[in-house]
Amino acid sequence: MALFMVRRLAEDGKFSTKFKNHRAKILRFAFNGRPHRLRYKDLDEYELENEQPILKGAIFVCNQFIHAHCTQALVKEDRNWAGLYTNSDFEKRKWIYFVPILEIVKILEMAVEDFPSSVTWRYDPVAEDWLSETD
C-alpha cells in the first residue's frame, strides 16, 4: 500500500528531481521458459543461480509490487527479511526481481523526506491537462 502511495505522489509531481533520479540496486533473474504451475507462482520458473545486478528507478520498483504476479519473501537464518522477490504481470515471462529490504526502506524514507523547492506548471494541449515539473 505504501509503495502505491509513493507512485501516486510521484505521478502528481510531489517529489524533486533527486527522488526521480534515484536508482535502486536490485537483482534480476531470467524466466526459464518453463512455467510448471498454472495458478500458484513459484520461484522455480526463474534461473535463480544466474543473478544480474541492475539499477532501476523507484517507480519501476513500486510498479513491480503494485502489479505483482508473484511476490515472495526471502527470510535469513536469523528470521529477518532480506528482501522480496517480485515481478509484475507484464514482466512475469521475462524476469523476477529481488529487491533488498533496505532498498524498499530507502524508497519509503526518500518519499517521506523529499520536498521539491520549486514547482512549475505548464498546460499541455495534447494531454489537455496541466503538467508539473519540479526541481
C-alpha positions as CSV (number, residue, x, y, z in Angstrom):
1,M,0.0,0.0,0.0
2,A,2.8,2.4,0.9
3,L,4.5,1.8,-2.5
4,F,1.3,2.5,-4.3
5,M,1.1,5.9,-2.4
6,V,4.7,6.6,-3.4
7,R,3.9,6.1,-7.0
8,R,0.7,8.1,-6.8
9,L,2.6,11.1,-5.2
10,A,5.3,10.8,-7.9
11,E,2.7,10.9,-10.6
12,D,1.3,14.1,-9.0
13,G,4.8,15.7,-9.2
14,K,5.2,15.8,-5.4
15,F,8.9,14.8,-5.5
16,S,12.0,16.5,-6.5
17,T,14.4,15.5,-9.2
18,K,16.6,13.8,-6.6
19,F,13.8,11.2,-6.0
20,K,13.0,10.8,-9.7
21,N,16.7,10.2,-10.4
22,H,17.2,7.6,-7.6
23,R,18.2,4.2,-8.9
24,A,17.6,1.2,-6.6
25,K,20.2,-1.6,-6.6
26,I,18.3,-4.8,-7.2
27,L,18.9,-8.2,-8.8
28,R,17.0,-9.8,-11.6
29,F,16.7,-13.4,-12.7
30,A,15.6,-14.6,-16.1
31,F,12.4,-16.6,-16.8
32,N,13.4,-20.1,-17.7
33,G,10.5,-20.6,-20.2
34,R,9.0,-23.5,-18.3
35,P,6.1,-22.4,-16.1
36,H,5.2,-25.5,-14.2
37,R,2.1,-24.3,-12.3
38,L,-0.9,-22.7,-13.7
39,R,-2.2,-21.0,-10.5
40,Y,0.4,-20.7,-7.8
41,K,3.5,-18.8,-8.7
42,D,6.8,-20.4,-7.9
43,L,10.5,-19.2,-8.0
44,D,11.3,-22.5,-9.9
45,E,10.1,-20.6,-13.0
46,Y,13.3,-18.4,-12.9
47,E,17.0,-19.0,-13.1
48,L,18.0,-18.1,-9.5
49,E,21.5,-19.3,-10.0
50,N,22.2,-16.5,-12.5
51,E,21.7,-13.2,-10.8
52,Q,22.1,-10.0,-12.7
53,P,22.7,-6.8,-10.6
54,I,20.8,-3.8,-12.1
55,L,19.7,-0.3,-11.3
56,K,16.0,0.6,-11.6
57,G,14.0,3.7,-10.8
58,A,11.9,3.9,-7.6
59,I,8.7,4.0,-9.7
60,F,9.7,0.8,-11.5
61,V,10.2,-0.9,-8.2
62,C,6.9,0.3,-6.9
63,N,5.1,-0.9,-10.0
64,Q,6.5,-4.4,-9.6
65,F,4.8,-4.7,-6.2
66,I,1.6,-2.9,-7.3
67,H,1.0,-5.1,-10.3
68,A,2.6,-8.2,-8.6
69,H,2.2,-11.5,-10.4
70,C,4.5,-13.2,-7.8
71,T,5.8,-11.9,-4.5
72,Q,7.8,-14.0,-2.1
73,A,9.9,-13.0,0.9
74,L,13.5,-14.2,1.4
75,V,14.0,-14.8,5.1
76,K,17.5,-15.0,6.6
77,E,18.7,-17.5,9.2
78,D,18.0,-15.0,11.9
79,R,14.4,-14.9,10.7
80,N,14.7,-11.3,9.5
81,W,13.6,-10.5,5.9
82,A,16.5,-10.0,3.5
83,G,14.2,-8.7,0.8
84,L,11.4,-9.7,-1.6
85,Y,11.2,-11.4,-4.9
86,T,8.6,-9.9,-7.1
87,N,7.5,-9.2,-10.7
88,S,4.6,-7.6,-12.4
89,D,2.2,-9.3,-14.7
90,F,4.0,-7.5,-17.5
91,E,7.4,-8.8,-16.5
92,K,6.5,-12.4,-15.4
93,R,7.7,-14.1,-18.6
94,K,10.9,-12.1,-18.7
95,W,12.3,-11.6,-15.2
96,I,11.8,-11.8,-11.5
97,Y,13.4,-9.2,-9.3
98,F,14.9,-9.4,-5.9
99,V,14.5,-6.1,-4.0
100,P,16.6,-5.9,-0.8
101,I,14.5,-4.8,2.2
102,L,17.0,-1.9,2.6
103,E,16.1,-0.6,-0.9
104,I,12.4,-0.7,0.0
105,V,13.1,1.3,3.2
106,K,15.3,3.8,1.3
107,I,12.5,4.4,-1.3
108,L,10.0,5.0,1.5
109,E,12.4,7.2,3.5
110,M,13.2,9.3,0.4
111,A,9.4,9.7,-0.2
112,V,8.8,10.9,3.3
113,E,11.7,13.3,3.4
114,D,11.6,14.7,-0.2
115,F,10.1,18.1,-0.8
116,P,10.7,20.0,-4.0
117,S,11.9,23.5,-3.6
118,S,10.1,24.8,-6.7
119,V,7.3,23.6,-9.0
120,T,6.5,24.9,-12.4
121,W,3.2,24.2,-14.1
122,R,2.5,24.2,-17.9
123,Y,-0.5,23.4,-19.9
124,D,-0.2,20.5,-22.4
125,P,-2.8,20.9,-25.2
126,V,-2.2,17.4,-26.4
127,A,-2.9,15.8,-23.0
128,E,-5.5,18.5,-22.3
129,D,-4.1,18.8,-18.8
130,W,-1.7,20.7,-16.6
131,L,1.8,19.1,-16.1
132,S,4.0,19.9,-13.2
133,E,7.8,20.0,-13.2
134,T,9.8,20.0,-10.0
135,D,13.4,21.0,-9.3
